[in-house]
Amino acid sequence: MINRIIREYWRTILVSVLIFILTIRPIPADLPKDFFLYKIPHFDKIVHFFMFMALALATAVEFVFSGRRKYKSFPVRRSWLSIVVYPTLYGGLIELLQNYFVAQRDGDWVDFIADFAGTVVSFAVIVLYYKNKKHWIAN
């Protein structure tokens, strides 16, 4: 069973692990305060947005195109739960872990909103793509 889950959901697992590593590891102390990325306003929110956009896309690819389901078109009502809810819950879990278990990091509601926004934008892009391609199922 574990092998089947890994085989069917390896993209989602990989992106989830990468997000976990990037968001839970302590911030390197040797980064200078004038590091160029620190000069970009809200850079960390941008990173959260794109990380969770990637997670939603990986989840979408695996939900729609892999495993036993292999839909020929995009099942919107069936897919929003896995594509939107899983990354959103995972983003909330990451923020809670940062707040309560990682010394150099704090949980941030704005990071969570950026996670959710990346997930929703990803889902919207997927829906628009399939709607324009005429590969659309509304159930």
N, C-alpha and C positions, 0 to 999 in steps of 0.2 A: 504494500500500500504506500509506504514512504517513497519507494522508487517511482511509482506512478505519479505521485504528487510532484516530486522533483522533476520528472520528465515533462509533465504537462504545464507546470507553473514555474519553470526555471527562471524566466525573465523577471517575473514579479518577485521571486525570492532573491535574485541577484540585486535588483534595484532596492528592495527593502533592506538588505544587508548593507549595501553601500550607504544608504541614507542613515541607517543606524550608526555606522562607523563615523560618518562625517558629522553627525549631530551630537553624539554622545562623547566622543573623545574630548579630552581637555584642550582648551585653546593653547597653541604653542606659546610659551612664555618668551621665546627668543625672537618673535616677530616685532620689528620696530614699530613704534606708534605712528610713524609717517609712511607705513606700508601703503602702496598706491591703491589697493583695494579698499582700505579704510577711508579713503577720500571720496569714494562713491557713496552718495547719500542712500541709506537703507539697503546697502549691498546685501546684507544677510537676508533681508526679506525677498530680494530678487532670487537669491540662491534657493531659498525655501520654495518659492513659486515654481521654479524650473525643476527642482528635484521631485516635487509631488506631481507636476505635469508628466514627468517621465514615468513615475510610478503608475499613474492612471493610464497612460498609453500602454505600458507593459501589461497591465491587468486587462485592458481592453483587447489587446492582441490575443492574449491567452484565453480569455473568456469566449471570444467570438470565433477564433480561428484554430484553436487547438483542442486536443482532447477528443472526447466522443461527440461533442456537440457539433462542431464545424458548421456553423450557420453559413448559408450562401449569401445572406444579406444581414443587415445589422438589426438585431432585435432590441429596440430602444427600451421598452418597458422591462424586459427581462435583464438587461445588462446594466442599467443605471445603478442597481444595488451594489454590484461588485465593483464597478468602475469608479463610483463616487464614494460610497460608504466605506469601503476598506481603506483607501488612502486617507480619508478624513479621520477615521478612528485611529489609524496608525500615527497620523500627525499629532493628534491629541495625546496619545500614549508617549510619543517622543517628548513633547513639551512637559508632561508630568514627570517623566524620568529625568529630564534636565533640571527641573525645579527641585526635586526631592532627593536625587541620588548622585548628581554630578556637581562636584564642589565648585568648579570654575564656570559653570553655566547656570543660567536662570531660565525657567519656563517663561514664555512670552505669548500673550494672547495675539499679538500682531503677527508673530511667526505662524501661529495656528491659522489665522485668517489668510495669510499668504499661502499656506499649505492648501487650504480649502479652495482658494481662488485658482491655484494652479490645477487642481483636480477638476473644478467646474469648467474652466476654460478648455482643458483637454477634452472633456466629455462633449462640450459644445462643438469643438473642432471636428471630432469624430462623427458626431451626428450630422453636421453640415456636409462633411465630406461624403458620407454615404447617401445622404438625401440628394445631393447633386449627382451622384453616380447611379441613381435609380436602384440602389441596392438597399431597400428600405423595408423594414417590417415594423409596424407600429405596436406590436404586442410583445 
